[in-house]
């Protein structure tokens, strides 16, 4: 018998608390002291401080008072920013990015108190949001320096997408890439060019070189490491740091500058054992012209994950340079964002940069990408991120050669709850194997990962049929067990299906899926999932397996996501041709759902619905099977 249960209204983030602080200050200094003063004496009152919460109703959009978190309404886009008092926990939750999170509310700077989740008032005049959960030993990272190449175009909107290290995303999608697809990748730097001997020690070996930090991001849920500052022959305090380029680099390896005014500023989540400098990199030529006195703000040391946000106007020079430039002026010629750790000789400590976002909300629909000179376009492959075998996914069939582009008629939304195994893609080739689910893993490259199915696969017609699982669990449900074996990169498993299937000779037939406009997916998973577009083994290999993909964040309660084909993008480390999501959709062979995490990871997943972006409906998550 199929057991069902209703999904909870709220998807809660564990142990997360946010402090919203005034960001209008023009100072680069921070106050680390936030004393707590009780609002009411819990021993003498049963009010659970509801009166104190009531005083915030008008100023902080507190809309609801509920008994438990299960009573919270669904966190929809229309409720984004609203807050609710959860009486049983004596806490405040805020609706943000589709989920409710426990928060600490800090009034504006001229207010002297704030309510914490425990129902106390704390004084504050800060620029930060303090995440109450500890960083589990994972600490934050700092800035770096870069070079040049210019572009100055005024923009009124931006498309900088929030980056969260715990979502297994290695590239920050800045929206300002110069065509080289080298923007947004983390790098490290230190003082060795000037005679210093400082360094960053990573907690795990880098993916394939010290400049490719994918493995570090997977391990830390951010960019983390241990800094060791050594002065060497320097005449000033030693330093080390990390950073990323906003627009990428040109054919000579110099960062391109861009007008990033529309971002308004930046928001970061971090931990650090010492105070860090968050710097605006302007390219080597400009930085030399101003005596390397670049605008910056300080990130106070913090042993717990802390969020700080700054407007561009808050970035100030130290004052010892040869020319003046404001933070707003620097944002118009921005090359990089850098986190720098500088201190006395022998200083050691840990750091972790966990998330990055723009100060102003993004508006990709209104964003007009900047126009770069030809010198910034079509970069040589040497300036791209090195190809990484950690993203290789082999085709479900060996010896495939993509031939015979065939158009798709109509793709019907597939729901596992209907008990149907095959997806009606609208087109099937001669072998009529399109739309059937298959599994794959890393065994061809030396891995030992596997998917444990709750029911034996197969039936009287097909030994690999997924129907026994789909029929009981309402989707493609399994337990992933990742084992690196002899792999030099993170292990993976996945499931997928071919759009059209194979011809009589066993060749994968490609389909023109443009009319779908994209896809929607209903799922839950204990780990992030990448949805990858496949073209058959031959073409995938030519692209060095750097195929267009979209990312599904982990969701343990179930959710659905929609992606236009334009949302699918290559990671950028491949040295093959560049293919957009829209181009890929015209010659699409398969869609694959890959889980890739660090060695030893295990958890559950369920792909419950797949449909087209156009006229599709994957929000079939009101009822889901009870898991064992």
Secondary structure, 3 states (H helix, E strand, C coil): CCCEEECCCCCECCCCCCEECCCCCCCCCCCCCCCEEECCCHHHCCCCCHHHHHCCCCCCCEEEEECCHHHCCCCCHHHCCCEEEECCCCEEEEEECCEEEEEEEECCCCCCCEECCCCEEECCCCCEEEEEEECCCCECCCCCCCCCCCCCCCCCCCCCCCEEHHHCCCECCCCCCCCCCCCCEEEEEECHHHCCCCEEECCCCCCCCCCCCHHHHHHHCCEEEEEECCCCCCCCCCEEEEEEECCCECCCCCECCECCHHHCEEEEEEEECCCEEEEEECCHHHHHHCCCCCCEEEECCEEEEEEEEEEHHHCECCCCCCCCCCHHHHHCCECEEEEEEECCCCCEEEEEEEEEEECCCCCCCCCCCCCCCHHHCCCCHHHCCCCCHHHCCCCCCCCCCCEEEEECCCCCCEEHHHCCCCCCCCCCCCCCCCCCEEEEECHHHCCCCEEEECCCCCCCCCCCCCHHHHHHHCCEEEEEECCCCCCCCCCEEEEEEECCCECCCCCEEEEECHHHCEEEEEEEECCCEEEEEECCHHHHHHCCCCCCEEEECCEEEEEEEEEEHHHCECCCCCCCCCCCHHHHHCCECEEEEEEECCCCCEEEEEEEEEEECCCCCCCCCCEEECCC
